Amino acid sequence: MIRRAVLIGFILTVFPALVGAASALTLEEALVQAREKLPSYQAAKKKVESADALYGASLGSYLPSLDASAARDRHDGDRADYSATGYDVTLSYRLFDGKRGASRDIAGFNLETEREELRKSLMELDYRVKIAFYTALAGREILEQRKVQLEDAGKDHEVAEGRRSLGAARLSEVLQASVRLEQARYNVVQAEGNLRKALAELFSLIGRPEETAEKAEGRLEAGGAAPDLKALSEAVLRRPEIVQAEIALKKAESSRSLALGDFYPIVSANLSYSRSDAGTLSGSALEDRSAGVAASWNIFELGKFYRAKSARIEMAVSEENIRELKRQLLLDCRNGYEDYITAVRNETVAAEQLRQSEQNYEQAFGEYKVGKGDILSLVQAESLLAVAREQFISARMNAVLAKALLERVAGIGK
């Protein structure tokens, strides 16, 4: 019996905790699930695969080409009718082409660009999940605080009703407390709706049904010391946008080489075998074998001069784009850093304001309870406390969101 009682106690104590832990969704789990199921990220991964296939296709110009053809004709002449069958096989290889090297380089740069686009998509995914996750956490805390506000408003209303029953309070005081109580109920309903919307956004990103029993688990804490601005600025210069701009410059250089390829000849070698059977030749067949080298060279074509000039200008444009992108991203990083520092300081101020609001409400409640205060002061103190509670939650949420934005701008995970 003792063992059975211990087992039952263990099940009743530990099992609910295990179930609660299993139904909790952490930020890390949300990030992993979003990477596995978010369609936009999966599309970015497939674009990398497509670019990789095109890069492999660019190798074809370095390998020989084999072509085969066959034809059968029916001739109806004045003197005789006959059928003709022909076969042709040609093996060709391009010995020299000034464009194929540049074409392969461009395909390689396109592949690198798509890889950086995938990295950028991953950063955007992480940021969106963090925003949705922290918004859900804040929504849950706001709901809990508004339930506390409802309890406080109900307590104020009970005290007002009790004082009125004793003849120590007027009906207007009870009505004032009733108005605040109904407002607190309205705020709870609104918070429940906001929380459901936040959870719907989060579960949509991670590909989970909205009716899941899971809830976000975490804390609204930015935490840690202030990040080093110099290190953040160095990290910004490794963002995918910067890397893509540098790749664009290399691509412009290859495009210039591609344009200059028009000024060089194309040399190719060919091996060919053909066979022709005609009914009028008494079943005999004609065979032909050939081998040769061919060269073609465009001596003059006006457009190629302007294409080369345009490619040279595009290189200068790419250089300017890199400088402008660096300037803008460094400015965004500095602004994000200042927003983060401000948000952390506001969190400290909001915590102090909450402490004073709690003290003010306790004082007002005690004075009204013993008949030394008025209902307006009590309702106002409770309203200010409610505002201070939500402001503290908002300040904490703003701090973690500012940190997430700074991580996104700097192109780092944490």
C-alpha positions in Angstrom: 0.0 0.0 0.0 2.8 2.4 0.8 4.5 1.7 -2.5 1.2 2.2 -4.3 0.6 5.5 -2.5 4.2 6.7 -3.4 3.6 5.7 -7.1 0.3 7.5 -7.2 1.8 10.6 -5.6 4.7 10.5 -8.1 2.3 10.3 -11.1 0.1 13.1 -9.8 3.0 15.3 -9.1 5.5 14.6 -12.0 3.2 13.7 -14.9 1.4 17.1 -15.1 4.8 18.8 -15.0 6.0 16.6 -17.9 2.9 17.3 -19.9 3.3 21.0 -19.3 6.9 20.9 -20.4 6.1 18.8 -23.5 3.4 21.4 -24.6 5.8 24.4 -24.2 7.3 25.9 -27.3 10.7 27.5 -26.9 12.3 30.0 -29.2 14.9 27.6 -30.4 12.2 25.0 -31.3 10.2 27.6 -33.1 13.2 28.7 -35.2 14.0 25.1 -36.1 10.4 24.3 -37.1 10.1 27.5 -39.2 13.3 26.6 -41.1 11.8 23.3 -41.9 8.3 24.4 -43.0 8.2 28.1 -44.0 7.5 28.1 -47.8 9.4 31.3 -48.5 12.6 29.8 -47.0 12.1 26.5 -48.8 11.7 28.4 -52.1 15.0 30.2 -51.4 16.7 26.8 -50.9 15.3 25.5 -54.2 16.5 28.6 -56.0 20.0 27.8 -54.9 19.6 24.3 -56.3 18.4 25.8 -59.6 21.4 28.1 -59.8 23.7 25.2 -59.0 22.2 23.3 -61.9 22.8 26.2 -64.2 26.3 26.5 -63.0 26.8 22.9 -64.0 25.3 23.6 -67.4 27.9 26.3 -68.0 30.5 23.5 -68.2 29.0 22.3 -71.4 30.9 24.7 -73.6 34.2 23.1 -72.4 33.1 19.6 -73.5 32.6 18.2 -77.0 29.2 18.1 -78.5 27.7 15.1 -80.4 24.8 15.5 -82.8 23.0 12.9 -84.8 20.3 13.3 -87.4 18.2 11.0 -89.7 15.8 11.6 -92.5 13.7 9.6 -94.9 12.3 11.1 -98.1 9.8 9.8 -100.7 10.4 11.2 -104.2 7.8 10.9 -107.0 9.5 11.9 -110.3 8.5 11.8 -113.9 10.7 8.8 -114.7 10.9 6.9 -111.5 9.7 6.8 -107.9 12.2 6.2 -105.1 12.9 6.6 -101.4 16.0 8.1 -99.9 17.3 7.6 -96.3 20.1 9.7 -94.8 22.1 9.5 -91.5 24.5 12.0 -90.2 26.7 12.0 -87.0 28.8 15.0 -86.1 31.3 15.4 -83.2 32.4 19.0 -82.6 34.6 20.7 -80.1 35.2 24.4 -79.6 39.0 24.9 -79.4 38.8 28.6 -78.5 36.0 30.9 -77.4 36.7 34.2 -75.7 33.2 34.2 -74.1 32.8 30.7 -72.4 35.1 31.5 -69.5 33.2 34.7 -68.7 29.9 32.8 -69.1 30.9 30.2 -66.6 32.2 32.8 -64.1 28.8 34.6 -64.4 27.0 31.4 -63.7 29.2 30.9 -60.6 28.5 34.4 -59.4 24.8 33.8 -59.8 25.1 30.7 -57.6 27.0 32.7 -55.0 24.3 35.4 -55.1 21.5 32.9 -54.5 23.4 31.4 -51.6 23.7 34.8 -50.0 20.0 35.3 -50.8 19.3 32.1 -48.9 21.4 33.4 -45.9 19.4 36.7 -46.1 16.2 34.7 -46.1 17.3 32.8 -43.1 18.1 36.0 -41.2 14.7 37.4 -42.1 13.0 34.2 -41.0 14.7 34.2 -37.7 13.7 37.9 -37.1 10.1 37.3 -38.0 9.9 34.3 -35.7 11.6 36.2 -32.8 9.1 39.1 -33.3 6.1 36.7 -33.3 7.5 34.7 -30.4 8.2 37.7 -28.2 4.9 39.3 -29.1 3.1 36.2 -28.0 5.1 36.2 -24.7 4.2 39.8 -24.1 0.6 39.2 -25.0 0.4 36.4 -22.5 1.9 38.5 -19.7 -0.4 41.4 -20.6 -3.4 39.1 -20.3 -2.2 37.9 -16.9 -1.6 41.4 -15.7 -5.1 42.5 -17.0 -6.6 39.6 -15.0 -4.8 41.0 -11.9 -6.2 44.4 -12.8 -9.7 42.9 -13.0 -9.1 41.4 -9.5 -8.0 44.8 -8.2 -11.0 46.6 -9.7 -13.3 43.9 -8.3 -11.7 44.4 -4.9 -12.3 48.1 -5.1 -15.9 47.6 -6.1 -16.5 45.2 -3.2 -15.0 47.8 -0.8 -17.2 50.5 -2.2 -20.3 48.2 -2.0 -19.5 47.4 1.6 -19.0 51.0 2.6 -22.3 51.9 0.9 -24.1 49.2 2.8 -22.8 50.7 6.0 -23.9 54.2 4.9 -20.3 55.4 4.6 -20.2 55.8 0.8 -22.5 57.3 -1.8 -24.0 55.5 -4.8 -21.8 57.6 -7.1 -18.7 55.9 -5.6 -20.1 52.5 -6.3 -20.9 53.5 -9.8 -17.4 54.8 -10.3 -16.0 51.5 -9.1 -18.4 49.7 -11.4 -17.3 51.6 -14.5 -13.7 50.8 -13.7 -14.6 47.1 -13.2 -16.4 46.9 -16.6 -13.4 48.6 -18.2 -11.1 46.0 -16.7 -13.3 43.2 -18.1 -13.2 44.8 -21.5 -9.4 45.0 -21.3 -9.2 41.3 -20.5 -11.3 40.4 -23.5 -9.2 42.6 -25.7 -6.0 41.0 -24.4 -7.3 37.5 -25.0 -8.0 38.4 -28.7 -4.6 40.0 -29.1 -2.9 36.9 -27.7 -4.8 34.6 -30.0 -3.7 36.7 -33.0 -0.1 36.7 -31.8 -0.2 32.9 -31.4 -1.8 32.5 -34.8 1.1 34.5 -36.4 3.7 32.4 -34.6 2.1 29.0 -35.4 1.6 30.1 -39.0 5.4 30.8 -39.3 6.3 27.4 -37.9 3.7 25.5 -39.8 1.6 24.3 -36.9 -2.2 24.4 -36.5 -3.6 27.3 -34.7 -5.7 25.1 -32.3 -2.5 23.5 -30.9 -2.3 23.3 -27.1 1.3 24.5 -27.1 2.2 27.9 -25.7 5.3 30.0 -26.1 7.7 29.6 -23.2 10.4 32.1 -22.4 11.2 35.4 -20.7 11.2 38.9 -22.0 14.7 39.7 -21.1 17.2 41.4 -23.3 19.9 40.6 -20.8 23.7 40.9 -21.0 26.0 43.8 -21.3 25.7 46.4 -24.1 27.1 45.1 -27.3 30.3 46.5 -28.8 29.4 49.0 -31.5 32.7 48.4 -33.3 32.2 44.7 -33.5 28.7 45.2 -34.7 29.9 47.6 -37.4 32.4 45.0 -38.6 29.7 42.3 -38.6 27.5 44.6 -40.8 30.1 44.6 -43.5 29.7 40.8 -43.8 25.9 41.0 -44.3 24.5 39.1 -47.4 23.7 42.4 -49.1 27.3 43.5 -49.0 28.6 40.2 -50.2 26.0 40.3 -53.0 27.1 43.8 -54.0 30.7 42.6 -54.1 29.6 39.6 -56.2 27.8 42.0 -58.5 31.1 43.9 -59.1 32.8 40.7 -60.0 29.9 39.8 -62.3 30.2 43.2 -64.0 33.9 42.4 -64.6 33.0 39.1 -66.2 30.3 40.8 -68.2 33.0 43.1 -69.6 35.1 40.1 -70.4 32.0 38.6 -72.1 31.6 41.8 -74.2 35.3 41.8 -75.1 34.9 38.2 -76.3 33.2 39.6 -79.4 36.6 40.9 -80.5 38.2 37.4 -80.6 37.7 34.6 -83.1 35.9 31.3 -82.4 37.8 28.2 -83.4 36.2 24.8 -83.5 37.0 21.3 -84.8 34.5 18.9 -86.3 34.3 15.2 -87.1 31.4 14.1 -89.3 30.1 10.9 -90.8 27.1 10.7 -93.1 25.4 7.9 -95.1 22.7 8.2 -97.7 20.7 5.3 -99.2 18.6 5.9 -102.3 16.2 3.4 -104.1 17.4 4.5 -107.6 20.9 3.5 -106.9 20.1 -0.2 -106.8 20.6 -0.5 -103.1 24.0 1.1 -103.0 24.8 3.6 -100.3 26.8 6.8 -100.3 29.1 7.4 -97.3 31.1 10.5 -96.4 33.6 11.1 -93.7 35.1 14.5 -92.9 37.3 16.2 -90.4 38.1 19.9 -90.2 38.9 23.0 -88.3 36.8 26.1 -88.7 37.4 29.7 -87.4 35.0 32.6 -87.5 35.9 36.2 -86.6 33.7 39.2 -86.7 35.8 42.0 -88.2 33.4 44.9 -87.5 30.1 45.2 -85.8 29.2 48.6 -84.2 27.3 47.2 -81.3 30.2 45.3 -79.7 32.1 48.6 -79.1 29.2 50.1 -77.2 28.5 46.8 -75.3 32.1 46.9 -74.1 31.7 50.5 -73.0 28.5 49.8 -71.2 30.1 46.9 -69.3 32.9 49.2 -68.2 30.4 51.7 -66.9 28.5 49.0 -65.0 31.6 48.2 -63.1 31.8 51.8 -61.9 28.1 51.7 -61.0 28.7 48.5 -58.9 31.5 50.2 -57.0 29.3 53.1 -56.1 26.5 50.8 -55.1 28.8 49.0 -52.7 29.9 52.3 -51.0 26.3 53.5 -50.7 25.1 50.1 -49.3 27.9 50.1 -46.7 27.0 53.7 -45.7 23.3 52.9 -45.3 23.8 49.6 -43.4 26.3 51.2 -41.0 23.8 54.0 -40.3 21.1 51.4 -39.7 23.4 49.6 -37.3 24.1 52.8 -35.4 20.4 53.7 -35.2 19.6 50.1 -34.1 22.3 50.3 -31.4 20.9 53.6 -30.0 17.4 52.2 -30.1 18.5 49.2 -28.1 20.3 51.3 -25.5 17.3 53.5 -25.1 15.0 50.5 -24.8 17.1 49.0 -22.0 17.1 52.3 -20.1 13.4 52.7 -20.5 13.0 49.2 -19.0 14.7 50.4 -15.8 12.6 53.5 -15.7 9.4 51.5 -16.2 10.3 49.1 -13.4 10.7 52.1 -11.0 7.5 53.6 -12.1 5.7 50.3 -11.5 7.1 50.1 -8.0 5.9 53.6 -7.2 2.5 52.9 -8.7 2.0 49.8 -6.6 2.9 51.8 -3.5 0.5 54.5 -4.5 -2.3 52.1 -5.1 -1.8 50.3 -1.7 -1.8 53.7 0.0 -5.0 54.8 -1.8 -6.7 51.5 -1.1 -5.8 51.6 2.6 -7.0 55.2 3.0 -10.3 54.6 1.2 -10.9 51.4 3.2 -10.8 53.3 6.5 -12.7 56.3 5.2 -9.8 58.7 4.8 -9.7 58.7 0.9 -12.2 59.2 -1.9 -13.2 56.7 -4.6 -11.8 58.9 -7.4 -8.3 58.8 -5.9 -8.6 55.0 -5.6 -9.8 54.4 -9.1 -7.2 56.7 -10.5 -4.4 55.0 -8.5 -5.6 51.6 -9.7 -5.8 52.9 -13.3 -2.2 54.3 -13.1 -1.1 50.9 -11.7 -2.6 49.1 -14.6 -0.9 51.5 -17.0 2.4 51.0 -15.2 2.1 47.2 -15.4 1.5 47.2 -19.1 4.1 49.8 -19.7 6.7 47.7 -17.9 5.8 44.7 -20.1 5.9 46.9 -23.2 9.3 48.2 -22.1 10.6 44.7 -21.7 9.2 43.6 -25.0 10.6 46.7 -26.8 14.0 45.9 -25.3 14.1 42.3 -26.7 12.6 43.5 -30.0 15.3 46.1 -30.3 17.9 43.5 -29.6 16.4 41.2 -32.3 16.4 44.1 -34.8 20.0 44.9 -33.9 21.0 41.3 -34.5 19.2 41.3 -37.8 20.8 44.6 -38.9 24.2 43.4 -37.9 23.7 40.0 -39.6 24.4 37.9 -36.4 22.4 35.3 -34.6 22.9 36.6 -31.1 
